[in-house]
Amino acid sequence: MVRHAREERRLTQQAFADLAGVGRRFISELENGKTTLEFDKVLKVARAAGISCSRETADADGRNGAGSIRTGVMPWA
């Protein structure tokens, strides 16, 4: 998803990283499916890519849960 959004905008990884406020290496790792615990950076990249994140208040089976962030299909590539 991130790579597709970046390529649609015809941006290099560096230009996209600058737009998102993260490092180029982080963009490369995200596009190649590397897992990360740097959720704040993932959100910055999602915003720059135009990927919306919504907070869910129910578990997958419909029970009320603590909430989770749904971002669409993973990995981000």
C-alpha positions in Angstrom: 0.0 0.0 0.0 2.7 2.5 0.9 4.8 1.7 -2.2 1.8 2.0 -4.4 0.8 5.4 -2.9 4.4 6.6 -3.2 4.7 5.5 -6.8 1.4 7.0 -7.7 2.8 10.4 -6.5 6.0 9.7 -8.5 8.1 10.2 -5.4 11.4 8.6 -4.6 11.7 6.9 -1.2 13.7 9.9 0.0 11.2 12.4 -1.1 8.4 10.4 0.4 10.3 9.9 3.6 10.8 13.7 3.8 7.1 14.3 3.2 6.2 11.8 6.0 8.9 13.0 8.4 10.7 9.7 8.7 13.9 8.2 7.3 14.3 6.7 3.9 15.4 3.4 5.4 12.2 3.2 7.4 10.2 3.6 4.1 12.3 0.9 2.4 11.8 -1.5 5.3 8.1 -0.8 5.4 7.7 -1.3 1.7 9.5 -4.6 2.0 7.3 -5.9 4.8 9.7 -5.6 7.7 7.7 -5.6 11.0 8.2 -2.6 13.2 7.2 -1.5 16.6 7.5 2.2 15.7 3.8 2.8 15.4 4.1 6.6 15.5 6.3 6.4 12.4 3.8 4.0 10.7 1.0 6.5 11.3 3.1 9.3 9.8 3.7 7.3 6.7 0.0 6.3 6.5 -1.0 9.9 6.7 1.4 10.9 4.0 0.2 8.0 1.8 -3.4 8.9 2.3 -4.1 5.7 4.0 -6.9 6.2 6.6 -6.7 4.4 10.0 -9.9 4.0 12.0 -10.2 3.0 15.7 -12.4 0.0 16.1 -14.2 -0.7 19.4 -15.2 -4.3 18.8 -13.2 -7.5 18.4 -13.4 -9.4 15.2 -16.2 -11.6 16.6 -18.3 -8.6 17.5 -17.6 -8.5 21.3 -16.7 -5.1 22.8 -12.9 -4.8 23.1 -10.3 -2.4 24.2 -10.1 -1.1 20.6 -7.7 -1.8 17.9 -6.3 0.1 14.9 -7.3 -1.2 11.5 -5.2 -0.2 8.6 -6.3 -2.5 5.8 -4.2 -5.2 4.2 -0.8 -6.0 5.6 2.1 -5.8 4.9 2.3 -2.2 3.9 4.2 -3.1 0.7 
